[in-house]
């Protein structure tokens, strides 16, 4: 309408064709504005009678007769508003870049939450008139770009990248291809998208739905969180094993003198015990963490591309939880060595000192294994108690823990396996002590969560 209005000479009415007046033009422009403000796309219909076939060339694009305006609506999907809201909460700034009229684009953007009071809308022409520095200065305020060219889209993407942001761009046409290629993540439309745009893009949306992008971000954050959980679980568990062996070497002479046992016998864990824990007890729960459901605040966190995997909070948790597992394992070994002679089982060919060492090794083995199975629930959420997040929300993890526990119980109960792992029948008192010590990681970490020292300052924000 804006382009045609100065090229119209006549207007078609119910009474025939007459010369168009200034008032007619103002009325057409006003009606176009009303349609646009309601988010409608407007087409103006004109015609021109001529005898020469070349009369519609660029030189003669005047003298049209105006017929009328037609408005149409391409309504946003119902889920778009919620998707935009979730994107903003997640620290993502949605921007509309369109070939529509500026007023129409602004109205649609406002209806789904992209454009809010105080934001700016620019046309491609206004972008062309700006320098790169001027565009960067106004970038954070602009939510809508209308009547843009392919060159405008590339400049917008480049400007955001120059400010250190990760840019995802959606598009479906041939003119979108350069910007899709330039963006960090190009998302082409799978249904209406052209082959050129699909070739240029990194991702193809099979349902052409913006909400799918937001869901993908949520899924990506869930996967990343689960990787961190598995890292924290495995490293803290292995730190516990290292501390167990290291401390045992340091205090071996002390234990020998305290209990009157040959220091050559004082070994807290046999190689087969460590191998079993690493291959079976650690692996199944760690794999099950990969399918842990997302935390409630997963889309409330602001992204930080410079954030390392090993944050201060992560290192703190790995260290103190590893030390905790190592300490209770050493305590279990010492408790086993201190078993009274009258409670010792009779094992043919072994002295009381050797039996005490086997009981200590068995207790250390059991506590190390079962405490890790308990500890896996701690890493699911570093801020919220496991009793609030839902212990049974990850069924695969429950099955993995039960399977690992069953394998451990098989070693403890089946005589042939007990012989292979050098495990004697434990007195009832020692079994109760194993249960208490194995629950210590859960108790301590829950206490740390309660007094809010399980996370670093940055993670509490």
C-alpha positions in Angstrom: 0.0 0.0 0.0 2.8 2.4 0.9 4.5 1.8 -2.4 1.3 2.0 -4.6 -0.5 4.9 -3.0 1.4 7.6 -5.0 0.9 5.7 -8.2 -2.8 5.5 -8.1 -4.8 8.0 -10.2 -8.3 6.6 -10.2 -10.5 4.7 -7.7 -13.2 2.2 -8.6 -16.5 2.8 -6.7 -20.0 1.5 -6.9 -20.8 4.4 -9.2 -18.0 3.7 -11.5 -14.4 5.0 -11.8 -13.4 8.5 -10.8 -10.2 10.4 -10.0 -8.8 9.6 -6.6 -8.7 12.5 -4.1 -6.4 13.3 -1.2 -9.1 12.2 1.2 -9.5 8.9 -0.6 -5.7 8.2 -0.2 -5.8 9.1 3.5 -8.8 6.8 4.0 -6.9 3.9 2.3 -3.8 4.5 4.4 -5.8 4.7 7.6 -7.6 1.4 6.8 -4.3 -0.2 6.0 -3.0 1.0 9.4 -6.0 -0.5 11.2 -5.6 -3.8 9.5 -1.8 -3.9 10.2 -2.2 -2.9 13.9 -4.5 -6.0 14.2 -1.7 -8.3 12.9 -3.3 -8.6 9.5 -1.3 -8.8 6.2 -2.7 -6.4 3.7 -2.8 -6.6 -0.1 -3.9 -3.7 -2.3 -5.6 -4.5 -5.6 -5.2 -2.2 -8.6 -5.5 -2.4 -12.3 -4.5 -0.4 -15.4 -5.9 -0.5 -18.9 -3.5 -0.2 -21.7 -3.0 -1.2 -25.4 0.8 -1.7 -25.4 2.1 -5.0 -24.0 5.1 -3.3 -22.3 3.0 -0.7 -20.4 3.7 -2.4 -17.1 7.4 -1.8 -17.3 9.2 0.1 -14.6 8.9 3.4 -16.5 5.1 3.3 -16.6 4.1 2.1 -13.1 1.7 4.9 -12.7 -1.9 5.6 -13.6 -3.4 2.7 -11.7 -7.0 2.4 -10.7 -7.6 1.3 -7.1 -10.0 -1.5 -6.5 -9.7 -2.3 -2.8 -7.8 -3.8 0.1 -7.8 -7.4 1.2 -6.5 -8.4 4.6 -5.6 -11.9 5.8 -4.2 -13.4 9.0 -1.6 -16.0 9.5 -2.3 -16.7 13.2 0.6 -17.7 15.5 0.4 -21.2 16.8 -1.3 -21.5 20.2 1.9 -22.8 21.8 4.0 -19.9 20.5 3.2 -17.6 23.4 4.2 -20.1 26.1 7.4 -21.0 24.0 8.4 -17.4 23.9 7.8 -17.0 27.6 10.0 -20.1 28.4 12.7 -18.9 26.0 12.9 -15.5 27.8 13.0 -17.2 31.2 15.9 -19.4 29.9 17.9 -16.3 29.0 17.1 -16.5 25.3 16.0 -13.3 23.5 13.5 -14.1 20.7 13.6 -11.7 17.8 11.2 -11.4 14.8 12.8 -10.8 11.4 10.2 -10.7 8.7 9.3 -9.2 5.3 6.0 -8.1 6.6 5.0 -4.5 7.2 6.5 -3.0 10.3 3.1 -2.3 12.0 1.9 -5.8 11.2 5.0 -7.5 12.5 5.0 -5.4 15.7 1.3 -6.3 16.3 2.0 -10.1 15.9 5.2 -9.9 18.0 3.3 -8.1 20.8 0.6 -10.7 20.8 3.0 -13.6 21.4 5.3 -11.7 23.8 8.3 -11.0 21.6 7.7 -7.2 21.6 7.0 -5.4 24.9 6.6 -1.8 25.9 9.9 0.0 25.4 11.2 -2.2 22.7 12.2 -1.0 19.2 11.1 -2.1 15.8 13.3 -1.3 12.8 12.8 -1.7 9.0 15.4 -2.9 6.7 15.8 0.6 5.3 16.6 1.9 8.8 19.1 -0.9 9.3 20.8 0.1 6.0 21.2 3.7 7.3 23.0 2.5 10.4 26.7 1.9 10.9 27.8 -1.4 12.5 28.5 0.4 15.7 25.1 2.1 15.8 23.4 -1.2 15.1 25.3 -2.9 18.0 24.3 0.0 20.4 20.6 -0.4 19.7 20.7 -4.2 19.3 19.5 -5.1 22.8 16.4 -3.0 22.4 15.2 -4.2 19.0 12.7 -7.0 19.0 11.3 -6.7 15.5 12.9 -6.2 12.1 10.5 -5.7 9.2 10.9 -5.4 5.4 14.4 -6.8 5.7 16.7 -8.0 2.9 19.1 -11.0 3.0 22.0 -8.5 3.7 20.1 -7.1 6.7 19.7 -10.6 8.2 23.4 -11.3 7.9 24.2 -7.9 9.5 21.9 -8.6 12.4 23.4 -12.1 13.0 26.9 -10.7 12.8 26.1 -7.9 15.2 24.8 -10.3 17.8 27.8 -12.6 17.4 30.2 -9.7 17.6 28.7 -9.0 21.1 29.7 -12.5 22.2 26.3 -14.2 21.8 25.3 -17.6 20.4 22.8 -17.0 17.6 20.2 -19.4 16.3 18.4 -18.4 13.1 15.3 -19.8 11.6 14.2 -19.5 7.9 12.5 -21.2 5.0 13.3 -19.3 1.9 16.3 -19.0 -0.5 16.9 -15.5 0.8 17.3 -16.9 4.4 20.2 -19.2 3.4 23.1 -16.8 3.9 21.9 -15.9 7.4 21.3 -19.6 8.2 24.8 -20.3 7.2 26.2 -17.4 9.2 24.4 -18.2 12.4 25.9 -20.5 15.0 22.8 -22.7 14.7 20.8 -22.5 11.5 17.3 -23.9 11.7 15.4 -24.5 8.5 11.7 -25.4 8.2 11.2 -29.0 7.1 7.7 -28.6 5.7 7.7 -25.2 3.8 11.5 -24.7 3.7 13.3 -24.7 0.3 16.0 -27.1 -0.5 18.6 -24.3 -0.4 17.6 -23.2 3.1 17.8 -26.9 4.3 21.2 -27.3 2.8 22.5 -24.2 4.5 21.0 -25.0 7.9 22.5 -27.1 10.7 19.1 -28.3 11.9 15.8 -29.0 10.1 12.5 -28.6 12.1 10.2 -31.3 10.8 7.1 -29.6 12.3 8.0 -25.9 11.4 7.3 -25.0 15.1 9.2 -22.4 17.1 8.1 -24.3 20.3 10.2 -27.2 19.1 13.3 -25.1 19.3 12.6 -24.2 22.9 11.9 -27.8 23.7 15.2 -28.7 22.1 17.0 -26.2 24.4 15.3 -27.8 27.4 16.3 -31.2 26.3 19.9 -30.1 25.6 20.1 -28.6 29.1 18.8 -31.8 30.6 21.4 -33.9 28.8 24.2 -31.5 29.8 23.0 -31.6 33.5 23.0 -35.4 33.4 26.5 -35.5 32.0 27.6 -33.3 35.0 25.8 -35.6 37.4 27.5 -38.7 36.0 30.9 -36.9 36.1 30.3 -35.8 39.7 29.2 -39.3 40.7 32.1 -41.2 39.1 34.8 -38.8 40.2 33.6 -38.5 43.8 33.3 -42.3 44.0 36.8 -42.8 42.5 38.3 -40.1 44.8 36.8 -42.1 47.7 38.6 -45.2 46.5 41.9 -43.4 46.1 41.6 -41.9 49.5 40.8 -45.3 51.0 44.0 -46.9 49.6 46.2 -43.8 50.2 45.1 -43.3 53.9 45.3 -47.1 54.5 49.0 -47.0 53.5 49.7 -44.1 55.8 48.0 -45.6 58.9 49.1 -49.3 58.3 51.8 -49.2 61.0 49.4 -47.5 63.4 46.7 -50.1 62.8 49.3 -52.9 63.2 50.4 -51.7 66.6 46.8 -50.9 67.7 45.4 -54.3 66.9 48.5 -56.4 67.0 48.2 -57.5 63.4 51.1 -58.0 60.9 51.2 -54.9 58.8 51.7 -57.0 55.7 48.1 -58.3 56.2 46.5 -54.9 56.6 45.1 -54.1 53.1 41.6 -52.5 53.1 40.6 -53.7 49.6 41.7 -56.5 47.4 42.3 -55.8 43.7 39.2 -57.9 42.8 37.1 -55.7 45.1 38.1 -52.5 43.4 37.6 -54.1 39.9 34.1 -55.3 40.8 33.1 -51.8 42.1 34.4 -50.0 39.1 32.9 -52.5 36.5 29.6 -53.1 38.1 28.6 -50.9 41.0 29.8 -47.6 39.4 28.7 -48.3 35.8 25.0 -49.1 36.0 23.9 -46.1 38.1 26.1 -43.8 36.1 24.4 -45.0 32.9 21.0 -44.6 34.5 21.8 -40.9 35.3 21.7 -40.2 31.6 17.9 -40.5 31.5 17.3 -38.5 34.6 14.3 -36.1 34.1 15.0 -32.3 33.9 15.1 -30.3 37.1 12.3 -27.8 37.6 14.6 -24.8 37.2 16.3 -26.1 34.1 14.8 -23.3 32.0 15.2 -20.6 34.6 19.0 -20.5 34.4 20.8 -17.9 32.3 23.3 -19.5 29.8 27.0 -18.8 30.1 29.2 -20.2 27.3 32.4 -19.4 29.2 31.3 -21.5 32.2 33.6 -24.5 32.7 32.4 -28.0 33.5 34.5 -28.0 36.7 33.0 -25.0 38.5 34.0 -24.2 42.1 30.8 -25.9 43.3 31.5 -29.0 41.2 35.1 -29.3 42.5 33.9 -28.7 46.1 31.3 -31.5 45.8 33.7 -34.0 44.2 36.3 -33.4 46.9 34.2 -33.4 50.0 32.0 -36.3 48.9 35.0 -38.3 47.8 36.7 -37.7 51.2 33.4 -38.7 52.9 33.2 -42.0 51.0 36.9 -42.6 51.6 36.6 -41.9 55.4 33.6 -44.1 56.0 35.3 -46.9 54.1 38.4 -46.6 56.3 36.2 -46.5 59.4 34.4 -49.7 58.2 37.8 -51.4 57.8 38.9 -50.3 61.3 35.6 -51.4 62.8 36.1 -54.8 61.1 39.6 -55.1 62.5 38.2 -54.3 66.0 35.7 -57.2 65.9 35.9 -59.0 69.3 37.4 -62.5 69.2 34.2 -64.1 70.6 32.3 -62.7 67.6 34.7 -64.1 65.0 33.5 -66.8 62.7 35.5 -70.0 62.5 37.4 -70.3 59.2 39.6 -73.3 58.8 43.3 -72.5 58.2 43.1 -68.9 59.2 44.2 -67.2 62.4 42.0 -64.7 64.3 44.2 -61.9 63.0 43.7 -63.0 59.4 39.9 -63.5 60.0 39.7 -59.9 61.4 41.5 -58.6 58.3 39.0 -60.4 56.0 36.1 -59.0 58.0 37.6 -55.5 57.8 38.1 -55.9 54.0 34.5 -57.2 53.6 33.1 -54.3 55.6 35.2 -51.8 53.6 34.1 -53.5 50.3 30.4 -53.4 51.3 30.5 -49.9 52.6 32.3 -48.6 49.6 29.9 -50.3 47.2 26.6 -49.6 49.0 27.6 -46.0 50.0 28.1 -45.3 46.3 24.7 -46.7 45.4 23.2 -44.4 48.1 25.3 -41.5 46.9 24.0 -41.6 43.4 20.8 -40.1 44.6 22.7 -37.2 46.1 24.0 -36.0 42.7 20.5 -35.8 41.1 20.0 -32.3 42.5 22.7 -30.3 44.3 20.3 -27.8 45.9 17.1 -29.6 46.6 16.6 -32.6 49.0 16.0 -35.9 47.2 12.8 -36.3 49.3 11.4 -33.2 47.5 12.6 -34.0 44.0 11.1 -37.5 44.0 13.2 -40.5 44.6 11.2 -42.7 42.2 11.1 -40.2 39.3 13.9 -42.0 37.5 12.7 -45.7 37.3 15.8 -46.7 35.3 18.0 -45.4 38.1 16.0 -47.4 40.7 16.4 -50.5 38.6 20.2 -49.9 38.1 20.7 -49.5 41.9 18.6 -52.6 42.6 20.6 -54.6 40.0 23.9 -53.5 41.5 22.7 -54.2 45.0 21.5 -57.6 43.9 24.9 -58.4 42.4 26.6 -57.3 45.7 24.2 -59.4 47.8 24.9 -62.4 45.4 28.6 -62.1 46.3 27.8 -61.9 50.0 25.3 -64.8 50.1 26.6 -67.4 47.5 29.4 -69.5 49.0 31.3 -70.0 45.8 31.4 -66.3 45.2 32.3 -65.6 48.8 35.3 -67.8 48.4 36.4 -66.0 45.2 36.1 -62.6 46.9 37.6 -63.8 50.2 34.4 -62.8 52.1 33.6 -64.5 55.4 30.1 -64.7 57.0 29.8 -61.5 59.0 28.5 -61.2 62.5 25.1 -59.5 62.8 26.6 -56.5 64.6 29.0 -55.8 61.6 26.1 -56.0 59.2 24.2 -53.3 61.1 27.4 -51.2 61.1 27.7 -51.6 57.3 24.1 -50.3 56.9 24.7 -47.2 59.1 28.0 -46.3 57.5 26.5 -46.8 54.0 23.8 -44.3 54.7 26.3 -41.6 55.8 26.7 -40.0 52.4 23.0 -39.4 52.1 22.7 -38.0 55.7 25.8 -35.7 55.3 24.9 -34.4 51.8 21.3 -33.8 52.9 22.6 -31.8 55.9 24.9 -29.8 53.6 21.9 -29.0 51.3 19.9 -27.9 54.3 22.6 -25.4 55.4 23.3 -24.5 51.8 27.0 -25.4 51.6 26.5 -28.0 48.9 26.8 -25.4 46.2 28.9 -22.4 45.4 27.6 -18.8 45.5 27.2 -18.6 41.7 25.1 -21.8 41.7 22.7 -20.3 44.3 21.8 -17.4 42.1 
